[in-house]
Amino acid sequence: MWNRSRLPWNTYREPAEFVESIPFTETRDYVQAVLRNADIYRRLYR
C-alpha cells in the first residue's frame, strides 16, 4: 500500500527507479508514458 513516508522523487538516482517504486499500475504506466514522451520531444527539439 501507499506509504507517505517514501523518499521524494528527486532522491532517486534514476527516473526508472522512482517509476518502479510507484505502487499503482495505472499511475506508474502514466508516468512512464510522460517520461517517454518528454524524452522524444527533447530529442526532436534540441
N, CA, C and O atoms as CSV, one atom per row, in Angstrom:
chain,resi,resn,atom,element,x,y,z
A,1,MET,N,N,0.832,-1.184,0.000
A,1,MET,CA,C,0.000,0.000,0.000
A,1,MET,C,C,0.876,1.246,0.000
A,1,MET,O,O,2.078,1.177,0.259
A,2,TRP,N,N,0.267,2.369,-0.290
A,2,TRP,CA,C,0.988,3.633,-0.393
A,2,TRP,C,C,1.534,4.055,0.965
A,2,TRP,O,O,0.813,4.040,1.963
A,3,ASN,N,N,2.775,4.420,0.998
A,3,ASN,CA,C,3.430,4.831,2.235
A,3,ASN,C,C,3.867,6.286,2.086
A,3,ASN,O,O,4.761,6.577,1.291
A,4,ARG,N,N,3.269,7.185,2.818
A,4,ARG,CA,C,3.565,8.617,2.689
A,4,ARG,C,C,4.967,8.976,3.178
A,4,ARG,O,O,5.422,10.095,2.944
A,5,SER,N,N,5.645,8.082,3.834
A,5,SER,CA,C,6.998,8.372,4.309
A,5,SER,C,C,8.054,8.006,3.266
A,5,SER,O,O,9.242,7.941,3.582
A,6,ARG,N,N,7.629,7.770,2.042
A,6,ARG,CA,C,8.566,7.425,0.966
A,6,ARG,C,C,9.513,8.591,0.702
A,6,ARG,O,O,9.232,9.729,1.077
A,7,LEU,N,N,10.611,8.301,0.069
A,7,LEU,CA,C,11.549,9.355,-0.298
A,7,LEU,C,C,10.950,10.217,-1.403
A,7,LEU,O,O,10.195,9.711,-2.232
A,8,PRO,N,N,11.272,11.511,-1.430
A,8,PRO,CA,C,10.805,12.354,-2.538
A,8,PRO,C,C,11.430,11.885,-3.848
A,8,PRO,O,O,12.503,11.282,-3.848
A,9,TRP,N,N,10.758,12.162,-4.960
A,9,TRP,CA,C,11.215,11.659,-6.257
A,9,TRP,C,C,12.634,12.080,-6.581
A,9,TRP,O,O,13.347,11.323,-7.239
A,10,ASN,N,N,13.076,13.248,-6.153
A,10,ASN,CA,C,14.413,13.721,-6.533
A,10,ASN,C,C,15.547,13.076,-5.744
A,10,ASN,O,O,16.708,13.419,-5.965
A,11,THR,N,N,15.250,12.157,-4.837
A,11,THR,CA,C,16.320,11.457,-4.124
A,11,THR,C,C,16.691,10.141,-4.808
A,11,THR,O,O,17.663,9.493,-4.421
A,12,TYR,N,N,15.933,9.751,-5.808
A,12,TYR,CA,C,16.252,8.531,-6.553
A,12,TYR,C,C,17.347,8.833,-7.564
A,12,TYR,O,O,17.415,9.938,-8.101
A,13,ARG,N,N,18.191,7.864,-7.819
A,13,ARG,CA,C,19.311,8.061,-8.743
A,13,ARG,C,C,18.868,8.102,-10.197
A,13,ARG,O,O,19.414,8.862,-10.996
A,14,GLU,N,N,17.891,7.293,-10.534
A,14,GLU,CA,C,17.396,7.202,-11.904
A,14,GLU,C,C,15.885,7.400,-11.918
A,14,GLU,O,O,15.202,6.977,-10.986
A,15,PRO,N,N,15.353,8.037,-12.962
A,15,PRO,CA,C,13.898,8.159,-13.059
A,15,PRO,C,C,13.199,6.797,-13.036
A,15,PRO,O,O,12.121,6.656,-12.459
A,16,ALA,N,N,13.817,5.807,-13.660
A,16,ALA,CA,C,13.215,4.467,-13.697
A,16,ALA,C,C,13.078,3.884,-12.292
A,16,ALA,O,O,12.124,3.161,-12.003
A,17,GLU,N,N,14.020,4.196,-11.439
A,17,GLU,CA,C,13.974,3.718,-10.051
A,17,GLU,C,C,12.757,4.311,-9.334
A,17,GLU,O,O,12.059,3.618,-8.593
A,18,PHE,N,N,12.518,5.599,-9.565
A,18,PHE,CA,C,11.344,6.247,-8.980
A,18,PHE,C,C,10.054,5.652,-9.544
A,18,PHE,O,O,9.127,5.342,-8.796
A,19,VAL,N,N,10.001,5.496,-10.863
A,19,VAL,CA,C,8.787,4.985,-11.513
A,19,VAL,C,C,8.452,3.595,-10.995
A,19,VAL,O,O,7.288,3.305,-10.717
A,20,GLU,N,N,9.438,2.743,-10.864
A,20,GLU,CA,C,9.189,1.379,-10.392
A,20,GLU,C,C,8.721,1.342,-8.941
A,20,GLU,O,O,8.143,0.348,-8.501
A,21,SER,N,N,8.965,2.412,-8.201
A,21,SER,CA,C,8.532,2.435,-6.803
A,21,SER,C,C,7.072,2.861,-6.651
A,21,SER,O,O,6.526,2.801,-5.549
A,22,ILE,N,N,6.438,3.285,-7.732
A,22,ILE,CA,C,5.034,3.707,-7.669
A,22,ILE,C,C,4.166,2.460,-7.556
A,22,ILE,O,O,4.210,1.603,-8.439
A,23,PRO,N,N,3.385,2.339,-6.499
A,23,PRO,CA,C,2.652,1.099,-6.248
A,23,PRO,C,C,1.394,0.912,-7.094
A,23,PRO,O,O,0.846,-0.190,-7.131
A,24,PHE,N,N,0.926,1.952,-7.770
A,24,PHE,CA,C,-0.312,1.855,-8.540
A,24,PHE,C,C,0.007,1.684,-10.018
A,24,PHE,O,O,0.660,2.541,-10.613
A,25,THR,N,N,-0.442,0.596,-10.612
A,25,THR,CA,C,-0.123,0.264,-12.000
A,25,THR,C,C,-0.520,1.372,-12.962
A,25,THR,O,O,0.273,1.764,-13.818
A,26,GLU,N,N,-1.726,1.873,-12.833
A,26,GLU,CA,C,-2.210,2.904,-13.746
A,26,GLU,C,C,-1.355,4.169,-13.660
A,26,GLU,O,O,-1.010,4.761,-14.682
A,27,THR,N,N,-1.022,4.570,-12.462
A,27,THR,CA,C,-0.189,5.756,-12.257
A,27,THR,C,C,1.214,5.517,-12.788
A,27,THR,O,O,1.788,6.386,-13.445
A,28,ARG,N,N,1.766,4.349,-12.509
A,28,ARG,CA,C,3.109,4.006,-12.975
A,28,ARG,C,C,3.162,4.034,-14.500
A,28,ARG,O,O,4.108,4.574,-15.075
A,29,ASP,N,N,2.160,3.460,-15.160
A,29,ASP,CA,C,2.114,3.457,-16.626
A,29,ASP,C,C,2.020,4.873,-17.185
A,29,ASP,O,O,2.656,5.197,-18.187
A,30,TYR,N,N,1.221,5.712,-16.528
A,30,TYR,CA,C,1.066,7.100,-16.968
A,30,TYR,C,C,2.395,7.850,-16.850
A,30,TYR,O,O,2.791,8.558,-17.776
A,31,VAL,N,N,3.074,7.701,-15.729
A,31,VAL,CA,C,4.355,8.382,-15.518
A,31,VAL,C,C,5.382,7.897,-16.540
A,31,VAL,O,O,6.157,8.698,-17.060
A,32,GLN,N,N,5.397,6.605,-16.831
A,32,GLN,CA,C,6.308,6.076,-17.845
A,32,GLN,C,C,6.027,6.710,-19.203
A,32,GLN,O,O,6.960,7.070,-19.921
A,33,ALA,N,N,4.753,6.849,-19.560
A,33,ALA,CA,C,4.388,7.455,-20.840
A,33,ALA,C,C,4.816,8.920,-20.894
A,33,ALA,O,O,5.319,9.380,-21.919
A,34,VAL,N,N,4.623,9.648,-19.812
A,34,VAL,CA,C,5.019,11.059,-19.767
A,34,VAL,C,C,6.530,11.190,-19.923
A,34,VAL,O,O,7.001,12.028,-20.692
A,35,LEU,N,N,7.286,10.378,-19.209
A,35,LEU,CA,C,8.749,10.442,-19.312
A,35,LEU,C,C,9.228,10.043,-20.703
A,35,LEU,O,O,10.166,10.638,-21.233
A,36,ARG,N,N,8.589,9.042,-21.291
A,36,ARG,CA,C,8.939,8.610,-22.648
A,36,ARG,C,C,8.683,9.744,-23.642
A,36,ARG,O,O,9.528,10.032,-24.490
A,37,ASN,N,N,7.518,10.385,-23.537
A,37,ASN,CA,C,7.191,11.485,-24.441
A,37,ASN,C,C,8.112,12.679,-24.233
A,37,ASN,O,O,8.496,13.333,-25.203
A,38,ALA,N,N,8.469,12.972,-23.007
A,38,ALA,CA,C,9.398,14.069,-22.732
A,38,ALA,C,C,10.745,13.801,-23.394
A,38,ALA,O,O,11.370,14.716,-23.929
A,39,ASP,N,N,11.189,12.557,-23.357
A,39,ASP,CA,C,12.454,12.195,-23.995
A,39,ASP,C,C,12.364,12.360,-25.509
A,39,ASP,O,O,13.300,12.856,-26.135
A,40,ILE,N,N,11.254,11.952,-26.095
A,40,ILE,CA,C,11.064,12.094,-27.547
A,40,ILE,C,C,11.097,13.569,-27.942
A,40,ILE,O,O,11.799,13.943,-28.882
A,41,TYR,N,N,10.342,14.408,-27.230
A,41,TYR,CA,C,10.335,15.840,-27.530
A,41,TYR,C,C,11.717,16.452,-27.341
A,41,TYR,O,O,12.132,17.295,-28.135
A,42,ARG,N,N,12.429,16.039,-26.304
A,42,ARG,CA,C,13.778,16.554,-26.055
A,42,ARG,C,C,14.693,16.228,-27.231
A,42,ARG,O,O,15.486,17.067,-27.658
A,43,ARG,N,N,14.579,15.011,-27.751
A,43,ARG,CA,C,15.430,14.611,-28.879
A,43,ARG,C,C,15.057,15.346,-30.164
A,43,ARG,O,O,15.928,15.695,-30.961
A,44,LEU,N,N,13.759,15.579,-30.363
A,44,LEU,CA,C,13.302,16.245,-31.580
A,44,LEU,C,C,13.653,17.726,-31.613
A,44,LEU,O,O,13.968,18.266,-32.674
A,45,TYR,N,N,13.602,18.379,-30.470
A,45,TYR,CA,C,13.691,19.832,-30.440
A,45,TYR,C,C,14.936,20.378,-29.763
A,45,TYR,O,O,14.915,21.497,-29.252
A,46,ARG,N,N,16.013,19.618,-29.748
A,46,ARG,CA,C,17.228,20.198,-29.176
A,46,ARG,C,C,18.043,20.871,-30.222
A,46,ARG,O,O,19.105,21.417,-29.920
